[in-house]
Amino acid sequence: MVGNSLSRGETGLRSRTIAIGEKTFPYHFGRECVTEIGTAIAQLAPDKLVFVTDDDVLAHYGHAIDTMAGAIPSVILSHPSGESMKTLTCLSQHLETALRAGITRRSVVVSFGGGVPGNLAGLMANLLFRGVRLVHVPTTTIAAMDSVLSLKQAINSGVGKNHLGTYYAPDAVFTDVDFFTTLPERELRSGLCEMAKNCLAIQPEALDGLRAIVAGGDPAAPDSLLWLLDASIAAKSSVTRDDTFERRAGLVLEYGHTVGHAIEICDHRARGAAGLPHGTAIALGMLVAAHISHARGWLSDDEVSTHYEIVTGLGVEPALPASVRAEQVLAVVADDNKKGYLPARPDAVPFVLLRGLGRPEMSGDLPLTPVEVREIRAALDVITQPSASTPIVVG
């Protein structure tokens, strides 16, 4: 759950308390507050800071690292941005570098960047000396509004996405929404797609607020970002407060991810860093899930159209990229990391589907249902059609 209201903490940042199962941690956010973030990190009394970031963030915000570190000795571990960071090779190199730099159990690992540095830093913090303190400082909307609101820390295997990981709680999360105002538009909207997922699958009452921000034409306005951040915290916390490991109610956060992850992987294999941002791929995955639910008679025409309204309003072209074929997506879906939650079936994979906006189909206490490969293929065929730029429903 989250705190009942926004308040001013000692650092002058607005704060919420995030509870995920038995774990709690503060989330502090505001504007023009990098100095305050540094003061708060210093209060943890670390002997050394290990900043985990990527080359793009370092080029734009190296000065912010200097401000946050202050007089505390620091190690900066950077890597070219993208999924190539989320590998055992990069993890091993970063761990060895940190250890050779003399870090101890009193050191603090600070993720500074998007979801990829956040996942890598979280896994590092858990492994070093069997656990050192972790602080997240997200600089992207998708990290601030989604990935840091979870204990999941993972990297990719050679087979698929997020296969190697653990659960590890940060000591705190800090962000300055001014970081988001300089994001490329595609990255900003990628994060808003994850917020759209929260609205469609968890909190449909927030749809009007999201629509208003989209209609306003400036989602990077600080007031808009603060609203989006606050609404994301509320939505995610509502399904994780009693589900530390996101293996029950929290699985609804996987809405759109089964096919979305597969599209993302296939596109990045084809186009590298030019591939679709994570949130954009998840938006396409939500359209596929909506079509499957509609074909089963669970979502109405209007509810599918709402998916298209939100997704296209966020600037997403509702079609597979030219570099990705449906058969490639189906091959990757077969290795989705939700396998094992439901009894194994050779012709089906576990899926989050909706019986209405905010109402996932349940198998016992799990918001998952088996979906046959033929159903996925039929829905993929819809979004690969030339006319897919308009809301199409199939039954």
Buried (B, 14 or more C-beta within 10 A) or exposed (E): BBBEEEEEBEBBBBBBBBBBBEBEBBBBBBBEBBBBBBBBBBEBEBEBBBBBBBBBBBEBBBEBBEBBBEEBEBBBBBBEBBBBBBBEEBBEEBBEBBEEBEBEEEBBBBBBBBBBBBBBBBBBBBBBEEEBBBBBBBBBBBBBBBBBBBBBBBBBBEEBBBEBBBBBBBBBBBBBBBBBBEBEEEBBBBBBBBBBBBBBBBBBEBBEBBBEBBEEEEBBBBEBBBBBBBBBBBBBBBBBBBBBBBEBBBBBBBBBBBBBBBBBBBBBBBBEEEBBBBBBBBBBBBBBBBBBBBBBEBBBEEBBBBBBBBBBBBBBBBBBBEBBBBEBBBEBBEBBBBEEBBEEEEEBBBBBBBBEBBBBBEBEEBBBBBBBBEBBBBBBBBBBEEEBEEBBBEE
